[in-house]
Amino acid sequence: MELILWRHAEAEMGEPDEGRALTPKGHKQATRMGEWLDRHLTSGCRILVSPATRTLQTAEALGRKFKIVDELAPDSTAERVIAASNWPDSREPVLIVGHQPTLGQVASLLLTGVKQDWTIRKGNVWWIVRREREGEMEHYLRGVLAPDLVTK
């Protein structure tokens, strides 16, 4: 299984939190990363998105159909996000578009077995893979990518 964590791009400050929209810089970040992801994700990749405005706008930059999942909202937990992704049983890759600190906690939990407050920066993607190696299941970090490193 592959689990791709995509933190929403830069958003405006303000309240209510769920209604915050992307800034102009955030739209550029989302577009760059969305174009890169579209080239690298399989056609069968499931895309699950938090109901917050900034995550919806980030996901829209990918240009693919996605499902809004309440369990990915800003106040969620790493355990709820992992359960929503159907980890580790999904046969197709799953892209999660969500928030900090939850996405960082998901990454740390899957990669170390301990939930910690790791930082995933705005607009960044963390690609985690689960595979069998020598009869044992292992998780590894396939890659981390920031929008400012993406070229067309």
Helices and strands as residue ranges (DSSP letters): E 2-7, G 17-19, H 24-40, E 46-49, H 53-60, E 67-68, G 70-72, H 78-85, E 94-98, H 102-112, E 125-133, E 136-145, G 147-149
